[in-house]
Amino acid sequence: VLALSVQAAHIVNLIEQAQEDRRTRIGVFDSLDLHKEFLYDRKIDFIIDQDPFSQGKKAISRVRNHFLFSNAKQSEQWFSRSTVILRENLSSFSEMDPPTP
């Protein structure tokens, strides 16, 4: 199951309420602190981070170039990085300290 950010907490709660052994793999978009806690606690299996800071920075830069310098290349394609965060590499992407077990 790949859930959007708003659905992640709801899906985790449904699985906990069912009190069954979870066999379904759950992934979410966006590396929110709540999602990092879910990942650390093994309630979800992975996070896909789409680097929203770089996406916003590139968009603002294109708008600026278009209006101030009239040199925005409309046909130019640019991509932002996507990163898969697992429990094993969570500390590399986490600004928060992992919860104490």
Steps between C-alpha positions, in 0.01 A plus 500: 500500500639840404319771691490875463603700805147561623416130480804362682382549857155365413643183341737439793210542746281256304771235503563549874125472570482176304775364731616260234848405393576750226613345175417793274788735427412864557679797347422869520597819324663790688753474779289654775605445861186288552600275210854470637356390835280242322806374311710477814219315681463261202143612431593583141778358282630792295465871424541659158638851543463722193723785626234774520759769580677449166170481313394836643840658442504392134145628444577840653820523297312432175237761580771754589693428180188533291377831641827674583729378226256368235720195454305212645530196279148363494600182320778422748426202721631473853459230754521497874648210684291240672644308791376178655545511876511171686537431870865413438584842353251709699768665712657647185178683415359568843535833675333355804664256737358149473266407784658308784394132485 
